[in-house]
């Protein structure tokens, strides 16, 4: 996917937004997803298989390097960012289900500085 170690500008922008919005890191997210806190029902013998698609994708994407991105990775990042943008566009800070929906995507709105989609980096 990357050419000469460089991403095209649109994919680079997507990469940056994904990593800015996903503020729960890999193993912490995976651990949260396999607990009752995520709203999941009973987990089977292979917890990773029981994770929701978005959760599995985010955990997988957090292990990727830019140089290793595939078309599937880019598609999944777009879907995750779009889902986060949709949820963040209608904030419901006191709603536990809204927070769980964001956490399943790797975003905890209760962290000290949880960025919004259109907020500039930094």
Secondary structure, DSSP 8 states (H G I E B T S, - for coil): --BTTB--HHHHHHHHHHHHH--S-HHHHHHHHTSGGGT-----SSHHHHS-HHHHHHHHHTT--GGG--HHHHHHHHHHHHHHHHHHHT--TT-HHHHHHHHHTT--TTSTT---TTS---
